[in-house]
Amino acid sequence: MKNKFRQIIYAVFLSLTAGTLLAQEISADLKYAEAELILRKANGFKGIWYMNQPSNDEYVYKYSGGLAVYPANHRPFAVYSKKVNKTFFCFGGTDETNSTLLHNVSYFDHDSGKLANPVILLDKKTTDAHDNPVISIDDQGYIWIFSTSHGITRPSYIHKSKEPFNIQDFESIQATEIVDGKEVPFKNFSYFQVYPMKGKGFIALFTKYNKAGHRVIGFNTTKDGVHWNEWKVLAHIQDGHYQVSAESNGKVGVAFDYHPKGKGLNYRTNLHYLETSDFGKTWQNIKGEQANLPLSDADNLALVHDYAGEKQNCYLLDITFDQQQKPAILVIASKGFQAGPGNDPRQWTLFRWKQKRWDHHVVTTSDSNYDMGSVYVESEKNIKVIGPTVDGPQTYNPGGEVAMWGSKDGGNTWSLERQMTKDSPMNHSYVRKPVNARSDFYGIWADGHGRKPSESYLYFTDAKGVVYRLPRHSTNAMITPEIYN
């Protein structure tokens, strides 16, 4: 009771010092609340604004901003379907006052160039963008939305469209998983990353929190999305991990870091990689050496780069596969987690497997560990990185102005091809690549103020770097985007 009283006092303090939106976030999580199924038109694209950990300095928060397609460890947010020539996507939306997290679903129609007015699927009853949804499409074209949770204080949810390729109506899935040999409700998962496998079902990588609060990474599989098997741990090294993953032609690759014991969860380091081509039955490193799971030692066969030995943090941004089914992994390396120039340079670094070794080169630098972009391997030689690497109006806060970087020699050297946004009032952040991205809908992100609550717009780009903004208000069934800048 004393702890709850302290939380309430803290919420009041926040409302007096940093705005009511912050107080709402704290207050919303003081009690357990079941999410509410909404299923109505959103009348525009309104992104969630979110902050984490007030820092009591000029940067105000550890990170913050328009985080509708946050974090990097949620994937995917968008999936292209050739059968209907549409890119379906989801995002963390909100209402006019940013009072709650609304899970929105929409699509881009490649034939018309318009976007469906989003459907609000779920009111998650929090303002924590860690609870943002992810999307998948099964063999029959049904759309699945997996609503994640940040830790164990709130439940997770699964919904499935009632008709193939139709976002208007969804049913709740009462999923189960196997725990200690028994079938139990599957209603808590964090940092969900899900991939359909033709004829097999889904494989999902996600995190569970243990009693010590460690983020333990693992995976699970299911034939039908309803009955899940037993969750299996990939790694639990010291105080836990983050992971990012990708799938291509039946192969799933996962890159992960770890939290050194006793240094706190803001410290993350090292880069590791594992892959599976048999639906999770076996996992190997890049050389094909089989891993004995779970990995529990930082010195293991999955090691890609020893950032710990260099006393550097490693922030996972993106992973994809090249035409030879080899991974390309994008990270930010820096000296520490705190915002500000003291931890410069923050180096965007791309790792690729070349000539039987891990090769890495710096793409560019930016001003925040929580900047995030995507990597596009267009051919063996031509690679692009799109992300907020140019300083924005709130320097040293997450995001900035979005830029396109290109390499014509397989990632060895890089040049700025186009600055895609300029003179923006707020930082752009978290550029996400759709699965099977088409050239006219190549990446999606949101903006938001880095140092105070704000409205948040959503954007997308084509492969040439032309940026479009999605209107926050519209009653049209199909919405025409606006060219930005």
N, C-alpha and C positions, 0 to 999 in steps of 0.2 A: 504494500500500500504506500509506503514511503517513497519507493522508486517511481510509482505512478504519479504521486504528488509532485515529485521533482520534475517529471516530464511535463506535467501541466504547467508548472511555473516557468519552465524553459520555453514552452510554446508561447506563453504570454509575453515573455521577454523578447522572443523573436518578433512577435507582432508589433511590439513597440519600437524595436530597433532596426528591423530589416524588412518590414512589410508583412502583411497578413498572409501572403501566399506561403511564406516559409512556415508560419505557425500552422497553417492548414496541413502542410505535409507532416509535421510532427504529430499534430492532433489526430490526423486520419489513421495513423498507425498505432494509436494507443489501445485500440481494441480490435478484435477480430471482426472482419466484415466479409460476408459472402458477396462476390461480384454479382451484378445484375445484368441479365440478358436484355438488350435494348432493341436491336433490329429496326432501326429507323434511319432515314436519310440524314446525313450530317449537315447538308447545305453549305458545303465548302470544306476547305482543307485547313484545319486549325491544329498546329503542332503543339505538343506539350513542352512547357518550360520546366526545367528541373535543375536543382543544385545539390551538391554533396559537400559536406564538411566545411562550415565557415572557417576561414583561415585567419581572421583578425588582422589582415594586412590590406594593402591597396588593391589586391586582386580579389578580395572579398571571400571567395570560395576556392576549395581545392579544384573543383571543376563545376561548370554550369553552362546553361544556354538552352538553345532549341534542340532538344534531344529526342525528336520523334522517331529516328531510326538508330538509336543508341541501344546497347553498346556494341563494340566490335565482336563480342562473344555471342551475340544473337545472330543467327543466320539460317535461312535467308529472309530478307524483307521483301524481295521481289523475284518472281519467276516468270519467264517467258514460255508461252504455250504456242507451238507452231500450228497445232490443229485449229485453233480459233484466231491465231495471229493477234494475241493480246498478251501484255505483260501484267500479271496480277500482282498486287502489292498490298502490304499492310503497314500501319504506322501507329505510333502513340499519339493520339489526338487529345483534345480537351474541349471544354466549353469556353464561353466568352471570358470567364474570370479565372481560368486555369485552376479550377477547384477540384478536378478529379481527372484520372487517366481513362480515356475512352479508346478502346481498340477499334480502329477504323480499317475497312477493307475497300479497295478500289481496283481499277485496272486502266491501263493505257491501251486504246484501240489503235493499232498500227495502220489500219486502213483509213480511218478518219482523222487521226492525229489528235483526238479528243480523249478526255478522261471521264470515267464514270463518277458521278457525285458519290462520295464515299458512303458506305453503310456503317453506322455505328453498331458494332457487334456486341460489345461488352463494356459496362462500367466497372472498372477494376477496383474501385473504392480505395484508391490511393493516389498520390501524385508522384510516386517513385517510378522514374522511367526505366529502372531495372526490371519492371514488370511489363515492358513492351512485348508485343506479340511477335511471332514469326509465322511464315506461311509455307505451305507445301501443296503440291498437286499430285494425286495418285494416278495409277495407270488408267483409270476410268474417267479422269478429268474432274473428280471431286476435289474441292478446295478445303484444305485443312488449316485451321488456325490454332496454334499452340500458345496459350497465354501463360507466360512464365511468372515466377515469383522470386523476390529478392530474399533469399534465406528461407526460414521455416515459419515466419510469423503469418504469412498469408497463403491461401491455397492457389494451386495452378489449375488450369482448365484446358480442355480440348473440345473444339467444335468442328463440325464437318458440314459442308454445303449440302442442301437437300437435293440439288440438281447439279450435274456436271457443268463446270464453267459458269456458274451462276452465283453471284454474291448477294442476292436479295434475301435469302433465307438459310439459316443454319440450324442444326440440331446439336444438342449437348451430348457429348460422348462420355459415358460412365466407364472410363478406362480402368484396367487393373494391371498390376505388375506382380511378379513373384518375389516374395521376401521370405527367406528362411524356409523355402519349400511350400509356402502358402500364398494363395491369391488374395491380394489386398488392394484397396483403391489406390490408383496411381494419380495422386493429386498434389504432388509437390516436386517441382523441378526448376532449376535456375540455369541461366545462360544456355538456353536450348539451341541446338544446331541439328537440323533434321533433313534427311535425304531419302527420297523414294528410290527403291531398287526394283527394276522391272521384273515382275513375276515373283518377287520375294516379300515386298512390304516396305517398311521404313527401318532405317538405322538412324539413331539419334545419339549425339554426344551431348552430355549435359553435366551439371555440377550438383552434388549434394553436400550439404553442410553437416559436419559431424559435431559431436558435443563440445569440442574445443573451439568451434567456430571456423575450422579449416575448410577451405574450398577443395573438395575432393573431386577429381575429374574421372569420368567413366562414360559408358555407353550402354544402350539397350536396343533390342530389335523387336519387331512385331510383324506379323503377317497381315493384320487387318486394321491396325491403328487403335484397336480396342483392347486386345489381350497382349500385354507386353511381357517379355521374358524377364529374367533376373538381371538387374543392373550389375555390370562388371566394372571394376575399378581399373583404369589405365595407369594412373600414377598417384602416389601420395608421398611426396618428398617433403620432408620437414613440415612447414606450415601451410602447404597446399599450393594451388595453381590457378592460372587462367589458361584457356585453350581457344584456338581458332581452327576451323577445319574447312575442307572443300571435298567435292565429289566429282569424279569424271569417269565415265564408262565403267562403272562398278567399283572403282578404286576410291577409297576415302583416305585422305591424309590429314593428320592433325599436328599442329605446332603448339607447343606449350612452354611456359616458364615455370618458376617456382618461387615461393616466399621463404627466404632463409629464416631459420628458427630464431625467434626472439627479436627480430628486426621490425616487426609489425607488418600489417597487410598492405601498406603503401609501398613497401619495398618489394620489388619483383625483379628477377634477374635470370640469366641463362636463356638459351633457345634450344629446344629439343623437337624431334620429329619422329613420328611413327605413321605407318600406313597399313591398311588391310584391303585385300581384294576378294575376300571370301565371306563377306557379310559379318565380319567381326570374329570369325572363328580363330584366326591367328593374326598377329600383328608383327610387323617387321620394321627394321630401320631402313634407311635409304639403300643400304648395301644388300638387303634381303636377309639379314641376320634376324632370326626370330627372337622376339622379346618374351621374357618370362614375367608375366603380369601378376600383380601391379609393380611398376617400378617404384623403388623406395629409396634409392641412393642418387644423389646429384651427379655422380660420376657413373654414367650408364651408356649403353650402346646407342641411345637415341640422341646424344648430345650433338648439336649443330655448332654452337659457339659458346665459349666460356666467358660470358659477360661478368660472372661473379669474380673470376680471376682478374678482370680489368676494373673491378669495383664500379661497375656501371649497372644501371637499371635497364630493363628491356620491356618495351610495351608492344604488344602484338596488335598489328593493324589488319593484315589480310593475308590470305593464302589462295593460290590458284594452281592449276596444272598447265604445263606447256603441251605442245603437240606430241612430245615423246612421253607423256604421262609422268613427267618429273615436276616436282613442286617448285613454285616460286613464292617465297615468304617475305612479306614486308613488315618491318618493325621500326620503332623509334628507339634509339639508344641515348641515354642521358646520364648525368652524374647524380641526380637525385629527384625526388618526387615533388618538391616544393615548387610553386610557381615563381616566375621572375627570372631575371638575367643570370642569377647565380648558378643556374644549372645548364646554361648554354655551353656548347652547341647541342641541340636536339637533332640527331642525325637520322633522317629517313634512310634506311638501309635495306637493300634487296638481296636476299640469299637465293642462289640457284645451284643445282647440282651439275657441275661441268667437269669433264675429264676425270671422273671418279673422285671428285672432292667437292666440298662446299665452297663456292665462290661467292664473295659478297662485295658490293660497291655502294657508296653513298649516292643517293638520288638527289637530295637537297637537305636543307635544314628548315626548322620552323620554331615557333616560340612557346609551344606547350607540349607536354607529354601526352595530353589528351586530344591533340589533333589526330584526325583519322581520315585515311583515304583508301582507295582501292587500286589494285594492280591489274592490268590487262595485258596478257601475253597474246598479241595479235599474230605474231609469227615467231620463228626462231630468233630473228634479229630485231624485230620491231616490238617494243614494249612501251606501254604508257602507264603512268601513275597520275591519278587525279585526286587532289585533296587540297585542304586549306593551308597551303604552305607559305602564302604571302601574308605579311602582317595585316591584321584587320583593325577596326576601330578600337577594340578592347584588347590591346597588346598583352601578351602573356596569359590571357585567358584562352580556353579552348576555342579552336577555330580561327578563322580569318578570311581572307579572300581566296577563292578557289582558283587553282592553277592546274594546267596540264603539262606534265613533264614527259619527254620522249627520249627513248634510246634506240639507235639504229644498229647497235652492235651487240645485242643480246643482254644489255644491262651493264656494260662496262663503263660507258660514259653517258651523261645525261645533259639535256638542255631544256630550257623553258620554251615550250611550243606556243602556249597561249595563257594569258591571265584572263580567266573566264568571268570573274566578277570584279568590279571596281567601285570605289567610293560608296561602299555599303554602310548603312547606319548601324548594322549589327554584324556579329561574326557568323559566318557560315561554318557548319561543322558536320562531320560524319558522312562522308560521301560513300554511298553503298552501291555496289555493282549487282545488277540482277543476275540470276542464274540464266545462262544462255542469252546474255544481253544482246539486243539488236541495236543497230547503229543510231536509230532515232529515239531510243530510250536507254541511254548508256549508263546513267548513274542517277541516284536520287539522294537528297539531303534536306536539311532544314537550317534556318537561321535563328538567332536569338541573342539578346544582350548578355554579355559575359559577366556583368557585375550587378545586375538587378533584374527582377522579374520583368518579363516583356511578352508581347505577342510573338508568335513564331510562324513564319511562312515555310511552305515546302517548295522545293525546286527539283527540276531534272535537267539533264544535259543530253545532247546528242554526241556522237563520236567525234565531231569536229570541234566541240567545245561551245556550241551555242546553247545558252542557258534560258530556261523557261521557268516562270514563277506560277504557282497554282493559287488561284484566288481563295481568300479566307471565307468569302461569302458568295454563294450562288445557289439558286433554286433549280437550275437546269439539270435535267437528267444526265446529259453529257456536257462536259465543261471544256471550253477552249482555253488552253494555257496562254500566258502572256510572255512575250520575249522580254527578258530582263537585261538591263543595260544596253 
